[in-house]
Amino acid sequence: MKVPKIYLETSVFNFMFADDAPDKKADTLKLFAEIKAGIFLPYTSNYVTEELDNAAAEKKIKMFRLISDYGVTILQKSDEVKRLAVAYINEGIIPVKYEADALHIASATVNDLDFIVSWNFRHIVKRKTVIMTEVVNVKYNYRKIGIFSPTEVIENE
């Protein structure tokens, strides 16, 4: 069976340390345990690492340690990713003010990952985004990408 390639959006790294959101933190911990067990192949991007750079020093160190400790591959920025993100914005899927969210989706799509994992319910893990990114992806000859919260992808035994 093929191991799914997943894109970890910025919020996933943040919720590893969210003591004020115990359910989300628990599901994020389980997601990282499943990554360690080889259930998923983890990816993120330079768009995420730039956002992580804005965190407080101690938290930033912990979040970057997750990338190295869990073997997360960092995808590079590209013109192709930027063009697809602009298409998402132009189609009204993601507001221009939240371009980073469009860049996350585009990065995962262009790099042919299986799905995006995010706690961002405002612009990413949202029915409209799932439906409309599929329309844009088909228009530009990319395949559909799954968009899920950690709760939706972890094994719930």
MOWO-V512609 format. One line per field, one symbol per residue. ss: DSSP state (h for helix, s for strand, l for the rest). phi: phi as a letter, one per 30 degrees, with the letter a starting at -180 (. if undefined). burial: I if it has 9 or more other ideal C-beta (glycine too) atoms within 8 Angstrom, else O. Layout:
ss = ???
phi = ???
burial = ???
//
This chain:
ss = lllssssslhhhhhhllllllhhhhhhhhhhhhhhhlllsssssshhhhhhhllllhhhhhhhhhhhhhlllssslllhhhhhhhhhhhhlllllhhhhhhhhhhhhhhhllllssslllllllllhhhhhhhhhhhhhllllllssslhhhhllll
phi = .dddccccdeddddddbcddbeddddddededdddddidbcdbbbddddddddddeeddeeddddedddciddcdddadddedddddddddidbdedceedddddddddddhddaccacdddbcdaeededdddddddecicddcdbbdeedcddcd
burial = OOOIIIIIIIIIIIIIIIOOOOOIIOIIIIIIOIIOOOOIOIIIIIIIIOIIOOIOOOIIOIIIOIIOOIOIOIIOOOOOIIIIIIIIIOIOIIOOOIIIIIIIIIIIIIIOIOIIIIIIOOIIIIOOIIOIIIIIIIOOOIOOIOIIIIOOIIOOO
//
